[in-house]
């Protein structure tokens, strides 16, 4: 949808899709100078924790069933509350 809107506005679809990614460094640079290394370090540690978790976790059929059941329950809860 964003690509279609960008084409109608005269921009390219690729530019519209990449715009949020290209704005990330500007967000980091808008922080105070002392906060930048802290935010960068927390982000790197977060990504490292995800990689370690993905590489060391074995998913069983029971885990997949439990996950699917919880997702279904969440969807029913959300739709029921509307």
mmCIF file of the N, C-alpha and C atoms, coordinates in Angstrom:
data_MODEL
# 
_entry.id   MODEL 
# 
loop_
_atom_site.group_PDB 
_atom_site.id 
_atom_site.type_symbol 
_atom_site.label_atom_id 
_atom_site.label_alt_id 
_atom_site.label_comp_id 
_atom_site.label_asym_id 
_atom_site.label_entity_id 
_atom_site.label_seq_id 
_atom_site.pdbx_PDB_ins_code 
_atom_site.Cartn_x 
_atom_site.Cartn_y 
_atom_site.Cartn_z 
_atom_site.occupancy 
_atom_site.B_iso_or_equiv 
_atom_site.pdbx_formal_charge 
_atom_site.auth_seq_id 
_atom_site.auth_comp_id 
_atom_site.auth_asym_id 
_atom_site.auth_atom_id 
_atom_site.pdbx_PDB_model_num 
ATOM 1   N N  . UNK A 1 1  ? 0.818   -1.177  0.000  1.00 0.00 ? 1  UNK A N  1 
ATOM 2   C CA . UNK A 1 1  ? 0.000   0.000   0.000  1.00 0.00 ? 1  UNK A CA 1 
ATOM 3   C C  . UNK A 1 1  ? 0.872   1.255   0.000  1.00 0.00 ? 1  UNK A C  1 
ATOM 4   N N  . UNK A 1 2  ? 1.910   1.275   0.798  1.00 0.00 ? 2  UNK A N  1 
ATOM 5   C CA . UNK A 1 2  ? 2.793   2.434   0.856  1.00 0.00 ? 2  UNK A CA 1 
ATOM 6   C C  . UNK A 1 2  ? 3.482   2.664   -0.475 1.00 0.00 ? 2  UNK A C  1 
ATOM 7   N N  . UNK A 1 3  ? 3.822   1.576   -1.170 1.00 0.00 ? 3  UNK A N  1 
ATOM 8   C CA . UNK A 1 3  ? 4.477   1.717   -2.462 1.00 0.00 ? 3  UNK A CA 1 
ATOM 9   C C  . UNK A 1 3  ? 3.533   2.348   -3.475 1.00 0.00 ? 3  UNK A C  1 
ATOM 10  N N  . UNK A 1 4  ? 2.256   1.987   -3.428 1.00 0.00 ? 4  UNK A N  1 
ATOM 11  C CA . UNK A 1 4  ? 1.281   2.557   -4.353 1.00 0.00 ? 4  UNK A CA 1 
ATOM 12  C C  . UNK A 1 4  ? 1.102   4.038   -4.073 1.00 0.00 ? 4  UNK A C  1 
ATOM 13  N N  . UNK A 1 5  ? 0.986   4.394   -2.802 1.00 0.00 ? 5  UNK A N  1 
ATOM 14  C CA . UNK A 1 5  ? 0.837   5.803   -2.437 1.00 0.00 ? 5  UNK A CA 1 
ATOM 15  C C  . UNK A 1 5  ? 2.068   6.602   -2.834 1.00 0.00 ? 5  UNK A C  1 
ATOM 16  N N  . UNK A 1 6  ? 3.251   6.020   -2.696 1.00 0.00 ? 6  UNK A N  1 
ATOM 17  C CA . UNK A 1 6  ? 4.480   6.720   -3.066 1.00 0.00 ? 6  UNK A CA 1 
ATOM 18  C C  . UNK A 1 6  ? 4.536   6.937   -4.570 1.00 0.00 ? 6  UNK A C  1 
ATOM 19  N N  . UNK A 1 7  ? 4.092   5.943   -5.348 1.00 0.00 ? 7  UNK A N  1 
ATOM 20  C CA . UNK A 1 7  ? 4.086   6.098   -6.795 1.00 0.00 ? 7  UNK A CA 1 
ATOM 21  C C  . UNK A 1 7  ? 3.107   7.182   -7.214 1.00 0.00 ? 7  UNK A C  1 
ATOM 22  N N  . UNK A 1 8  ? 1.972   7.276   -6.544 1.00 0.00 ? 8  UNK A N  1 
ATOM 23  C CA . UNK A 1 8  ? 1.007   8.308   -6.873 1.00 0.00 ? 8  UNK A CA 1 
ATOM 24  C C  . UNK A 1 8  ? 1.526   9.681   -6.485 1.00 0.00 ? 8  UNK A C  1 
ATOM 25  N N  . UNK A 1 9  ? 2.343   9.750   -5.445 1.00 0.00 ? 9  UNK A N  1 
ATOM 26  C CA . UNK A 1 9  ? 2.899   11.024  -5.003 1.00 0.00 ? 9  UNK A CA 1 
ATOM 27  C C  . UNK A 1 9  ? 4.146   11.399  -5.787 1.00 0.00 ? 9  UNK A C  1 
ATOM 28  N N  . UNK A 1 10 ? 4.602   10.533  -6.692 1.00 0.00 ? 10 UNK A N  1 
ATOM 29  C CA . UNK A 1 10 ? 5.770   10.852  -7.493 1.00 0.00 ? 10 UNK A CA 1 
ATOM 30  C C  . UNK A 1 10 ? 7.045   10.201  -7.001 1.00 0.00 ? 10 UNK A C  1 
ATOM 31  N N  . UNK A 1 11 ? 7.009   9.499   -5.875 1.00 0.00 ? 11 UNK A N  1 
ATOM 32  C CA . UNK A 1 11 ? 8.199   8.823   -5.371 1.00 0.00 ? 11 UNK A CA 1 
ATOM 33  C C  . UNK A 1 11 ? 8.249   7.390   -5.855 1.00 0.00 ? 11 UNK A C  1 
ATOM 34  N N  . UNK A 1 12 ? 9.348   6.720   -5.590 1.00 0.00 ? 12 UNK A N  1 
ATOM 35  C CA . UNK A 1 12 ? 9.448   5.317   -5.985 1.00 0.00 ? 12 UNK A CA 1 
ATOM 36  C C  . UNK A 1 12 ? 8.990   4.442   -4.830 1.00 0.00 ? 12 UNK A C  1 
ATOM 37  N N  . UNK A 1 13 ? 8.510   3.251   -5.160 1.00 0.00 ? 13 UNK A N  1 
ATOM 38  C CA . UNK A 1 13 ? 8.043   2.331   -4.129 1.00 0.00 ? 13 UNK A CA 1 
ATOM 39  C C  . UNK A 1 13 ? 9.152   1.909   -3.189 1.00 0.00 ? 13 UNK A C  1 
ATOM 40  N N  . UNK A 1 14 ? 10.354  1.712   -3.749 1.00 0.00 ? 14 UNK A N  1 
ATOM 41  C CA . UNK A 1 14 ? 11.487  1.302   -2.924 1.00 0.00 ? 14 UNK A CA 1 
ATOM 42  C C  . UNK A 1 14 ? 11.820  2.365   -1.898 1.00 0.00 ? 14 UNK A C  1 
ATOM 43  N N  . UNK A 1 15 ? 11.804  3.621   -2.302 1.00 0.00 ? 15 UNK A N  1 
ATOM 44  C CA . UNK A 1 15 ? 12.105  4.707   -1.378 1.00 0.00 ? 15 UNK A CA 1 
ATOM 45  C C  . UNK A 1 15 ? 11.074  4.748   -0.252 1.00 0.00 ? 15 UNK A C  1 
ATOM 46  N N  . UNK A 1 16 ? 9.811   4.558   -0.594 1.00 0.00 ? 16 UNK A N  1 
ATOM 47  C CA . UNK A 1 16 ? 8.759   4.590   0.425  1.00 0.00 ? 16 UNK A CA 1 
ATOM 48  C C  . UNK A 1 16 ? 8.920   3.447   1.411  1.00 0.00 ? 16 UNK A C  1 
ATOM 49  N N  . UNK A 1 17 ? 9.320   2.277   0.924  1.00 0.00 ? 17 UNK A N  1 
ATOM 50  C CA . UNK A 1 17 ? 9.480   1.136   1.816  1.00 0.00 ? 17 UNK A CA 1 
ATOM 51  C C  . UNK A 1 17 ? 10.723  1.260   2.690  1.00 0.00 ? 17 UNK A C  1 
ATOM 52  N N  . UNK A 1 18 ? 11.753  1.928   2.188  1.00 0.00 ? 18 UNK A N  1 
ATOM 53  C CA . UNK A 1 18 ? 12.999  2.049   2.943  1.00 0.00 ? 18 UNK A CA 1 
ATOM 54  C C  . UNK A 1 18 ? 13.037  3.291   3.829  1.00 0.00 ? 18 UNK A C  1 
ATOM 55  N N  . UNK A 1 19 ? 12.091  4.188   3.678  1.00 0.00 ? 19 UNK A N  1 
ATOM 56  C CA . UNK A 1 19 ? 12.119  5.437   4.441  1.00 0.00 ? 19 UNK A CA 1 
ATOM 57  C C  . UNK A 1 19 ? 12.209  5.218   5.944  1.00 0.00 ? 19 UNK A C  1 
ATOM 58  N N  . UNK A 1 20 ? 11.426  4.283   6.550  1.00 0.00 ? 20 UNK A N  1 
ATOM 59  C CA . UNK A 1 20 ? 11.575  4.083   8.001  1.00 0.00 ? 20 UNK A CA 1 
ATOM 60  C C  . UNK A 1 20 ? 12.968  3.592   8.390  1.00 0.00 ? 20 UNK A C  1 
ATOM 61  N N  . UNK A 1 21 ? 13.594  2.762   7.556  1.00 0.00 ? 21 UNK A N  1 
ATOM 62  C CA . UNK A 1 21 ? 14.933  2.269   7.875  1.00 0.00 ? 21 UNK A CA 1 
ATOM 63  C C  . UNK A 1 21 ? 15.971  3.370   7.733  1.00 0.00 ? 21 UNK A C  1 
ATOM 64  N N  . UNK A 1 22 ? 15.778  4.240   6.773  1.00 0.00 ? 22 UNK A N  1 
ATOM 65  C CA . UNK A 1 22 ? 16.739  5.311   6.565  1.00 0.00 ? 22 UNK A CA 1 
ATOM 66  C C  . UNK A 1 22 ? 16.651  6.376   7.638  1.00 0.00 ? 22 UNK A C  1 
ATOM 67  N N  . UNK A 1 23 ? 15.524  6.469   8.331  1.00 0.00 ? 23 UNK A N  1 
ATOM 68  C CA . UNK A 1 23 ? 15.366  7.489   9.359  1.00 0.00 ? 23 UNK A CA 1 
ATOM 69  C C  . UNK A 1 23 ? 15.904  7.047   10.716 1.00 0.00 ? 23 UNK A C  1 
ATOM 70  N N  . UNK A 1 24 ? 16.274  5.767   10.869 1.00 0.00 ? 24 UNK A N  1 
ATOM 71  C CA . UNK A 1 24 ? 16.776  5.292   12.154 1.00 0.00 ? 24 UNK A CA 1 
ATOM 72  C C  . UNK A 1 24 ? 18.035  6.031   12.615 1.00 0.00 ? 24 UNK A C  1 
ATOM 73  N N  . UNK A 1 25 ? 19.054  6.221   11.768 1.00 0.00 ? 25 UNK A N  1 
ATOM 74  C CA . UNK A 1 25 ? 20.232  6.935   12.255 1.00 0.00 ? 25 UNK A CA 1 
ATOM 75  C C  . UNK A 1 25 ? 19.917  8.358   12.691 1.00 0.00 ? 25 UNK A C  1 
ATOM 76  N N  . UNK A 1 26 ? 18.989  9.025   12.024 1.00 0.00 ? 26 UNK A N  1 
ATOM 77  C CA . UNK A 1 26 ? 18.631  10.381  12.439 1.00 0.00 ? 26 UNK A CA 1 
ATOM 78  C C  . UNK A 1 26 ? 18.000  10.370  13.818 1.00 0.00 ? 26 UNK A C  1 
ATOM 79  N N  . UNK A 1 27 ? 17.244  9.323   14.137 1.00 0.00 ? 27 UNK A N  1 
ATOM 80  C CA . UNK A 1 27 ? 16.666  9.217   15.469 1.00 0.00 ? 27 UNK A CA 1 
ATOM 81  C C  . UNK A 1 27 ? 17.737  9.042   16.525 1.00 0.00 ? 27 UNK A C  1 
ATOM 82  N N  . UNK A 1 28 ? 18.743  8.239   16.205 1.00 0.00 ? 28 UNK A N  1 
ATOM 83  C CA . UNK A 1 28 ? 19.852  8.042   17.135 1.00 0.00 ? 28 UNK A CA 1 
ATOM 84  C C  . UNK A 1 28 ? 20.654  9.322   17.296 1.00 0.00 ? 28 UNK A C  1 
ATOM 85  N N  . UNK A 1 29 ? 20.867  10.031  16.216 1.00 0.00 ? 29 UNK A N  1 
ATOM 86  C CA . UNK A 1 29 ? 21.649  11.257  16.275 1.00 0.00 ? 29 UNK A CA 1 
ATOM 87  C C  . UNK A 1 29 ? 20.907  12.395  16.961 1.00 0.00 ? 29 UNK A C  1 
ATOM 88  N N  . UNK A 1 30 ? 19.584  12.279  17.092 1.00 0.00 ? 30 UNK A N  1 
ATOM 89  C CA . UNK A 1 30 ? 18.832  13.333  17.772 1.00 0.00 ? 30 UNK A CA 1 
ATOM 90  C C  . UNK A 1 30 ? 18.912  13.198  19.295 1.00 0.00 ? 30 UNK A C  1 
ATOM 91  N N  . UNK A 1 31 ? 19.437  12.068  19.780 1.00 0.00 ? 31 UNK A N  1 
ATOM 92  C CA . UNK A 1 31 ? 19.594  11.870  21.218 1.00 0.00 ? 31 UNK A CA 1 
ATOM 93  C C  . UNK A 1 31 ? 20.765  12.688  21.742 1.00 0.00 ? 31 UNK A C  1 
ATOM 94  N N  . UNK A 1 32 ? 20.771  12.959  23.034 1.00 0.00 ? 32 UNK A N  1 
ATOM 95  C CA . UNK A 1 32 ? 21.941  13.629  23.618 1.00 0.00 ? 32 UNK A CA 1 
ATOM 96  C C  . UNK A 1 32 ? 23.201  12.778  23.410 1.00 0.00 ? 32 UNK A C  1 
ATOM 97  N N  . UNK A 1 33 ? 24.322  13.436  23.321 1.00 0.00 ? 33 UNK A N  1 
ATOM 98  C CA . UNK A 1 33 ? 25.579  12.756  22.984 1.00 0.00 ? 33 UNK A CA 1 
ATOM 99  C C  . UNK A 1 33 ? 25.919  11.607  23.931 1.00 0.00 ? 33 UNK A C  1 
ATOM 100 N N  . UNK A 1 34 ? 25.670  11.757  25.209 1.00 0.00 ? 34 UNK A N  1 
ATOM 101 C CA . UNK A 1 34 ? 25.987  10.717  26.181 1.00 0.00 ? 34 UNK A CA 1 
ATOM 102 C C  . UNK A 1 34 ? 25.060  9.507   26.111 1.00 0.00 ? 34 UNK A C  1 
ATOM 103 N N  . UNK A 1 35 ? 23.869  9.694   25.572 1.00 0.00 ? 35 UNK A N  1 
ATOM 104 C CA . UNK A 1 35 ? 22.892  8.600   25.509 1.00 0.00 ? 35 UNK A CA 1 
ATOM 105 C C  . UNK A 1 35 ? 23.105  7.710   24.294 1.00 0.00 ? 35 UNK A C  1 
ATOM 106 N N  . UNK A 1 36 ? 23.757  8.208   23.259 1.00 0.00 ? 36 UNK A N  1 
ATOM 107 C CA . UNK A 1 36 ? 23.929  7.445   22.021 1.00 0.00 ? 36 UNK A CA 1 
ATOM 108 C C  . UNK A 1 36 ? 24.638  6.109   22.225 1.00 0.00 ? 36 UNK A C  1 
ATOM 109 N N  . UNK A 1 37 ? 25.788  6.067   22.912 1.00 0.00 ? 37 UNK A N  1 
ATOM 110 C CA . UNK A 1 37 ? 26.441  4.760   23.108 1.00 0.00 ? 37 UNK A CA 1 
ATOM 111 C C  . UNK A 1 37 ? 25.593  3.800   23.934 1.00 0.00 ? 37 UNK A C  1 
ATOM 112 N N  . UNK A 1 38 ? 24.873  4.320   24.921 1.00 0.00 ? 38 UNK A N  1 
ATOM 113 C CA . UNK A 1 38 ? 24.022  3.473   25.744 1.00 0.00 ? 38 UNK A CA 1 
ATOM 114 C C  . UNK A 1 38 ? 22.913  2.837   24.909 1.00 0.00 ? 38 UNK A C  1 
ATOM 115 N N  . UNK A 1 39 ? 22.240  3.628   24.097 1.00 0.00 ? 39 UNK A N  1 
ATOM 116 C CA . UNK A 1 39 ? 21.154  3.114   23.257 1.00 0.00 ? 39 UNK A CA 1 
ATOM 117 C C  . UNK A 1 39 ? 21.701  2.112   22.245 1.00 0.00 ? 39 UNK A C  1 
ATOM 118 N N  . UNK A 1 40 ? 22.843  2.407   21.655 1.00 0.00 ? 40 UNK A N  1 
ATOM 119 C CA . UNK A 1 40 ? 23.452  1.487   20.686 1.00 0.00 ? 40 UNK A CA 1 
ATOM 120 C C  . UNK A 1 40 ? 23.853  0.171   21.357 1.00 0.00 ? 40 UNK A C  1 
ATOM 121 N N  . UNK A 1 41 ? 24.416  0.249   22.560 1.00 0.00 ? 41 UNK A N  1 
ATOM 122 C CA . UNK A 1 41 ? 24.839  -0.960  23.273 1.00 0.00 ? 41 UNK A CA 1 
ATOM 123 C C  . UNK A 1 41 ? 23.645  -1.817  23.659 1.00 0.00 ? 41 UNK A C  1 
ATOM 124 N N  . UNK A 1 42 ? 22.567  -1.196  24.122 1.00 0.00 ? 42 UNK A N  1 
ATOM 125 C CA . UNK A 1 42 ? 21.374  -1.952  24.491 1.00 0.00 ? 42 UNK A CA 1 
ATOM 126 C C  . UNK A 1 42 ? 20.787  -2.638  23.258 1.00 0.00 ? 42 UNK A C  1 
ATOM 127 N N  . UNK A 1 43 ? 20.790  -1.956  22.132 1.00 0.00 ? 43 UNK A N  1 
ATOM 128 C CA . UNK A 1 43 ? 20.269  -2.540  20.899 1.00 0.00 ? 43 UNK A CA 1 
ATOM 129 C C  . UNK A 1 43 ? 21.110  -3.731  20.460 1.00 0.00 ? 43 UNK A C  1 
ATOM 130 N N  . UNK A 1 44 ? 22.434  -3.600  20.523 1.00 0.00 ? 44 UNK A N  1 
ATOM 131 C CA . UNK A 1 44 ? 23.321  -4.699  20.124 1.00 0.00 ? 44 UNK A CA 1 
ATOM 132 C C  . UNK A 1 44 ? 23.151  -5.887  21.065 1.00 0.00 ? 44 UNK A C  1 
ATOM 133 N N  . UNK A 1 45 ? 23.063  -5.642  22.360 1.00 0.00 ? 45 UNK A N  1 
ATOM 134 C CA . UNK A 1 45 ? 22.861  -6.732  23.317 1.00 0.00 ? 45 UNK A CA 1 
ATOM 135 C C  . UNK A 1 45 ? 21.516  -7.420  23.115 1.00 0.00 ? 45 UNK A C  1 
ATOM 136 N N  . UNK A 1 46 ? 20.493  -6.651  22.792 1.00 0.00 ? 46 UNK A N  1 
ATOM 137 C CA . UNK A 1 46 ? 19.174  -7.215  22.524 1.00 0.00 ? 46 UNK A CA 1 
ATOM 138 C C  . UNK A 1 46 ? 19.227  -8.137  21.309 1.00 0.00 ? 46 UNK A C  1 
ATOM 139 N N  . UNK A 1 47 ? 19.853  -7.679  20.239 1.00 0.00 ? 47 UNK A N  1 
ATOM 140 C CA . UNK A 1 47 ? 19.968  -8.509  19.037 1.00 0.00 ? 47 UNK A CA 1 
ATOM 141 C C  . UNK A 1 47 ? 20.818  -9.758  19.296 1.00 0.00 ? 47 UNK A C  1 
ATOM 142 N N  . UNK A 1 48 ? 21.874  -9.618  20.085 1.00 0.00 ? 48 UNK A N  1 
ATOM 143 C CA . UNK A 1 48 ? 22.707  -10.773 20.414 1.00 0.00 ? 48 UNK A CA 1 
ATOM 144 C C  . UNK A 1 48 ? 21.921  -11.793 21.237 1.00 0.00 ? 48 UNK A C  1 
ATOM 145 N N  . UNK A 1 49 ? 21.096  -11.323 22.164 1.00 0.00 ? 49 UNK A N  1 
ATOM 146 C CA . UNK A 1 49 ? 20.281  -12.235 22.966 1.00 0.00 ? 49 UNK A CA 1 
ATOM 147 C C  . UNK A 1 49 ? 19.281  -12.990 22.091 1.00 0.00 ? 49 UNK A C  1 
ATOM 148 N N  . UNK A 1 50 ? 18.715  -12.308 21.097 1.00 0.00 ? 50 UNK A N  1 
ATOM 149 C CA . UNK A 1 50 ? 17.784  -12.980 20.186 1.00 0.00 ? 50 UNK A CA 1 
ATOM 150 C C  . UNK A 1 50 ? 18.508  -14.053 19.385 1.00 0.00 ? 50 UNK A C  1 
ATOM 151 N N  . UNK A 1 51 ? 19.687  -13.741 18.877 1.00 0.00 ? 51 UNK A N  1 
ATOM 152 C CA . UNK A 1 51 ? 20.445  -14.713 18.084 1.00 0.00 ? 51 UNK A CA 1 
ATOM 153 C C  . UNK A 1 51 ? 20.798  -15.928 18.934 1.00 0.00 ? 51 UNK A C  1 
ATOM 154 N N  . UNK A 1 52 ? 21.282  -15.704 20.152 1.00 0.00 ? 52 UNK A N  1 
ATOM 155 C CA . UNK A 1 52 ? 21.629  -16.817 21.043 1.00 0.00 ? 52 UNK A CA 1 
ATOM 156 C C  . UNK A 1 52 ? 20.389  -17.648 21.358 1.00 0.00 ? 52 UNK A C  1 
ATOM 157 N N  . UNK A 1 53 ? 19.282  -17.006 21.619 1.00 0.00 ? 53 UNK A N  1 
ATOM 158 C CA . UNK A 1 53 ? 18.054  -17.731 21.916 1.00 0.00 ? 53 UNK A CA 1 
ATOM 159 C C  . UNK A 1 53 ? 17.574  -18.577 20.749 1.00 0.00 ? 53 UNK A C  1 
ATOM 160 N N  . UNK A 1 54 ? 17.645  -18.031 19.544 1.00 0.00 ? 54 UNK A N  1 
ATOM 161 C CA . UNK A 1 54 ? 17.216  -18.780 18.363 1.00 0.00 ? 54 UNK A CA 1 
ATOM 162 C C  . UNK A 1 54 ? 18.123  -19.973 18.117 1.00 0.00 ? 54 UNK A C  1 
ATOM 163 N N  . UNK A 1 55 ? 19.423  -19.788 18.318 1.00 0.00 ? 55 UNK A N  1 
ATOM 164 C CA . UNK A 1 55 ? 20.369  -20.868 18.047 1.00 0.00 ? 55 UNK A CA 1 
ATOM 165 C C  . UNK A 1 55 ? 20.350  -21.974 19.098 1.00 0.00 ? 55 UNK A C  1 
ATOM 166 N N  . UNK A 1 56 ? 19.897  -21.671 20.305 1.00 0.00 ? 56 UNK A N  1 
ATOM 167 C CA . UNK A 1 56 ? 19.960  -22.662 21.379 1.00 0.00 ? 56 UNK A CA 1 
ATOM 168 C C  . UNK A 1 56 ? 18.601  -23.247 21.757 1.00 0.00 ? 56 UNK A C  1 
ATOM 169 N N  . UNK A 1 57 ? 17.549  -22.852 21.087 1.00 0.00 ? 57 UNK A N  1 
ATOM 170 C CA . UNK A 1 57 ? 16.211  -23.332 21.425 1.00 0.00 ? 57 UNK A CA 1 
ATOM 171 C C  . UNK A 1 57 ? 15.770  -24.410 20.450 1.00 0.00 ? 57 UNK A C  1 
ATOM 172 N N  . UNK A 1 58 ? 15.281  -25.499 20.998 1.00 0.00 ? 58 UNK A N  1 
ATOM 173 C CA . UNK A 1 58 ? 14.711  -26.564 20.177 1.00 0.00 ? 58 UNK A CA 1 
ATOM 174 C C  . UNK A 1 58 ? 13.197  -26.522 20.351 1.00 0.00 ? 58 UNK A C  1 
ATOM 175 N N  . UNK A 1 59 ? 12.502  -26.470 19.243 1.00 0.00 ? 59 UNK A N  1 
ATOM 176 C CA . UNK A 1 59 ? 11.047  -26.401 19.280 1.00 0.00 ? 59 UNK A CA 1 
ATOM 177 C C  . UNK A 1 59 ? 10.489  -27.798 19.065 1.00 0.00 ? 59 UNK A C  1 
ATOM 178 N N  . UNK A 1 60 ? 9.648   -28.240 19.980 1.00 0.00 ? 60 UNK A N  1 
ATOM 179 C CA . UNK A 1 60 ? 9.000   -29.545 19.856 1.00 0.00 ? 60 UNK A CA 1 
ATOM 180 C C  . UNK A 1 60 ? 7.571   -29.353 19.377 1.00 0.00 ? 60 UNK A C  1 
ATOM 181 N N  . UNK A 1 61 ? 6.921   -30.455 19.037 1.00 0.00 ? 61 UNK A N  1 
ATOM 182 C CA . UNK A 1 61 ? 5.529   -30.396 18.598 1.00 0.00 ? 61 UNK A CA 1 
ATOM 183 C C  . UNK A 1 61 ? 4.633   -29.868 19.714 1.00 0.00 ? 61 UNK A C  1 
ATOM 184 N N  . UNK A 1 62 ? 4.930   -30.242 20.948 1.00 0.00 ? 62 UNK A N  1 
ATOM 185 C CA . UNK A 1 62 ? 4.136   -29.756 22.079 1.00 0.00 ? 62 UNK A CA 1 
ATOM 186 C C  . UNK A 1 62 ? 4.273   -28.246 22.222 1.00 0.00 ? 62 UNK A C  1 
ATOM 187 N N  . UNK A 1 63 ? 5.486   -27.729 22.004 1.00 0.00 ? 63 UNK A N  1 
ATOM 188 C CA . UNK A 1 63 ? 5.700   -26.277 22.058 1.00 0.00 ? 63 UNK A CA 1 
ATOM 189 C C  . UNK A 1 63 ? 4.905   -25.577 20.961 1.00 0.00 ? 63 UNK A C  1 
ATOM 190 N N  . UNK A 1 64 ? 4.927   -26.133 19.761 1.00 0.00 ? 64 UNK A N  1 
ATOM 191 C CA . UNK A 1 64 ? 4.194   -25.537 18.646 1.00 0.00 ? 64 UNK A CA 1 
ATOM 192 C C  . UNK A 1 64 ? 2.693   -25.560 18.910 1.00 0.00 ? 64 UNK A C  1 
ATOM 193 N N  . UNK A 1 65 ? 2.194   -26.647 19.478 1.00 0.00 ? 65 UNK A N  1 
ATOM 194 C CA . UNK A 1 65 ? 0.765   -26.734 19.812 1.00 0.00 ? 65 UNK A CA 1 
ATOM 195 C C  . UNK A 1 65 ? 0.381   -25.713 20.882 1.00 0.00 ? 65 UNK A C  1 
ATOM 196 N N  . UNK A 1 66 ? 1.211   -25.572 21.887 1.00 0.00 ? 66 UNK A N  1 
ATOM 197 C CA . UNK A 1 66 ? 0.938   -24.598 22.943 1.00 0.00 ? 66 UNK A CA 1 
ATOM 198 C C  . UNK A 1 66 ? 0.943   -23.182 22.378 1.00 0.00 ? 66 UNK A C  1 
ATOM 199 N N  . UNK A 1 67 ? 1.903   -22.888 21.510 1.00 0.00 ? 67 UNK A N  1 
ATOM 200 C CA . UNK A 1 67 ? 1.982   -21.565 20.886 1.00 0.00 ? 67 UNK A CA 1 
ATOM 201 C C  . UNK A 1 67 ? 0.738   -21.292 20.052 1.00 0.00 ? 67 UNK A C  1 
ATOM 202 N N  . UNK A 1 68 ? 0.333   -22.271 19.234 1.00 0.00 ? 68 UNK A N  1 
ATOM 203 C CA . UNK A 1 68 ? -0.852  -22.106 18.393 1.00 0.00 ? 68 UNK A CA 1 
ATOM 204 C C  . UNK A 1 68 ? -2.098  -21.911 19.247 1.00 0.00 ? 68 UNK A C  1 
ATOM 205 N N  . UNK A 1 69 ? -2.207  -22.637 20.337 1.00 0.00 ? 69 UNK A N  1 
ATOM 206 C CA . UNK A 1 69 ? -3.359  -22.495 21.228 1.00 0.00 ? 69 UNK A CA 1 
ATOM 207 C C  . UNK A 1 69 ? -3.405  -21.104 21.856 1.00 0.00 ? 69 UNK A C  1 
ATOM 208 N N  . UNK A 1 70 ? -2.259  -20.603 22.282 1.00 0.00 ? 70 UNK A N  1 
ATOM 209 C CA . UNK A 1 70 ? -2.213  -19.270 22.878 1.00 0.00 ? 70 UNK A CA 1 
ATOM 210 C C  . UNK A 1 70 ? -2.533  -18.185 21.861 1.00 0.00 ? 70 UNK A C  1 
ATOM 211 N N  . UNK A 1 71 ? -2.055  -18.336 20.632 1.00 0.00 ? 71 UNK A N  1 
ATOM 212 C CA . UNK A 1 71 ? -2.363  -17.363 19.580 1.00 0.00 ? 71 UNK A CA 1 
ATOM 213 C C  . UNK A 1 71 ? -3.857  -17.364 19.296 1.00 0.00 ? 71 UNK A C  1 
ATOM 214 N N  . UNK A 1 72 ? -4.452  -18.543 19.190 1.00 0.00 ? 72 UNK A N  1 
ATOM 215 C CA . UNK A 1 72 ? -5.899  -18.635 18.959 1.00 0.00 ? 72 UNK A CA 1 
ATOM 216 C C  . UNK A 1 72 ? -6.685  -18.013 20.107 1.00 0.00 ? 72 UNK A C  1 
ATOM 217 N N  . UNK A 1 73 ? -6.263  -18.277 21.328 1.00 0.00 ? 73 UNK A N  1 
ATOM 218 C CA . UNK A 1 73 ? -6.947  -17.694 22.490 1.00 0.00 ? 73 UNK A CA 1 
ATOM 219 C C  . UNK A 1 73 ? -6.827  -16.166 22.479 1.00 0.00 ? 73 UNK A C  1 
ATOM 220 N N  . UNK A 1 74 ? -5.670  -15.668 22.107 1.00 0.00 ? 74 UNK A N  1 
ATOM 221 C CA . UNK A 1 74 ? -5.486  -14.213 22.042 1.00 0.00 ? 74 UNK A CA 1 
ATOM 222 C C  . UNK A 1 74 ? -6.374  -13.598 20.955 1.00 0.00 ? 74 UNK A C  1 
ATOM 223 N N  . UNK A 1 75 ? -6.435  -14.260 19.794 1.00 0.00 ? 75 UNK A N  1 
ATOM 224 C CA . UNK A 1 75 ? -7.297  -13.748 18.724 1.00 0.00 ? 75 UNK A CA 1 
ATOM 225 C C  . UNK A 1 75 ? -8.764  -13.754 19.145 1.00 0.00 ? 75 UNK A C  1 
ATOM 226 N N  . UNK A 1 76 ? -9.206  -14.813 19.779 1.00 0.00 ? 76 UNK A N  1 
ATOM 227 C CA . UNK A 1 76 ? -10.589 -14.871 20.245 1.00 0.00 ? 76 UNK A CA 1 
ATOM 228 C C  . UNK A 1 76 ? -10.866 -13.792 21.294 1.00 0.00 ? 76 UNK A C  1 
ATOM 229 N N  . UNK A 1 77 ? -9.912  -13.561 22.165 1.00 0.00 ? 77 UNK A N  1 
ATOM 230 C CA . UNK A 1 77 ? -10.064 -12.554 23.199 1.00 0.00 ? 77 UNK A CA 1 
ATOM 231 C C  . UNK A 1 77 ? -10.160 -11.153 22.582 1.00 0.00 ? 77 UNK A C  1 
ATOM 232 N N  . UNK A 1 78 ? -9.291  -10.876 21.615 1.00 0.00 ? 78 UNK A N  1 
ATOM 233 C CA . UNK A 1 78 ? -9.291  -9.556  20.975 1.00 0.00 ? 78 UNK A CA 1 
ATOM 234 C C  . UNK A 1 78 ? -10.590 -9.345  20.197 1.00 0.00 ? 78 UNK A C  1 
ATOM 235 N N  . UNK A 1 79 ? -10.975 -10.328 19.405 1.00 0.00 ? 79 UNK A N  1 
ATOM 236 C CA . UNK A 1 79 ? -12.190 -10.203 18.619 1.00 0.00 ? 79 UNK A CA 1 
ATOM 237 C C  . UNK A 1 79 ? -13.432 -10.159 19.511 1.00 0.00 ? 79 UNK A C  1 
ATOM 238 N N  . UNK A 1 80 ? -13.407 -10.887 20.595 1.00 0.00 ? 80 UNK A N  1 
ATOM 239 C CA . UNK A 1 80 ? -14.535 -10.849 21.517 1.00 0.00 ? 80 UNK A CA 1 
ATOM 240 C C  . UNK A 1 80 ? -14.681 -9.524  22.221 1.00 0.00 ? 80 UNK A C  1 
ATOM 241 N N  . UNK A 1 81 ? -13.578 -8.857  22.463 1.00 0.00 ? 81 UNK A N  1 
ATOM 242 C CA . UNK A 1 81 ? -13.651 -7.571  23.160 1.00 0.00 ? 81 UNK A CA 1 
ATOM 243 C C  . UNK A 1 81 ? -14.115 -6.444  22.248 1.00 0.00 ? 81 UNK A C  1 
ATOM 244 N N  . UNK A 1 82 ? -14.058 -6.664  20.941 1.00 0.00 ? 82 UNK A N  1 
ATOM 245 C CA . UNK A 1 82 ? -14.512 -5.623  20.021 1.00 0.00 ? 82 UNK A CA 1 
ATOM 246 C C  . UNK A 1 82 ? -16.022 -5.636  19.952 1.00 0.00 ? 82 UNK A C  1 
# 
